[in-house]
């Protein structure tokens, strides 16, 4: 599938892939940019470790994206079937986006480090990665608040907000490092 076909699939009237899947893939692409920045930074002593960590985060986010699409479909099915375990389906539909938000925050933190330590030409990629990861974390956190709207005191909402705050802070730091 080329990029245009992917964009058509996302913009289709089908429920999946939806914003959770897109957030996860965006976080994965951000991690890939961090890996690129590390790979292109011969002067950064920690580049190898950062590249490995970025690749692990990329793979985790891609797995979570797929899982998010599945739990979202399950939640939609539960909404349509009387007597189903709707609370359980919505809870699972909050767990996966929480993992997406937290992993995206980790990418943003790693990107901020890369924006500071990578070779000069790679720093803009790292800063962009931090911004993309922060956006992915924010999108995933929104899904959690929607899925848990009937449970306002749920700890997952607060955990997602902490992930967003960490990602936003990292993105701001990454852009300040680039200057």
Beta strands, then each sheet from edge to edge (+ up, - down):
end
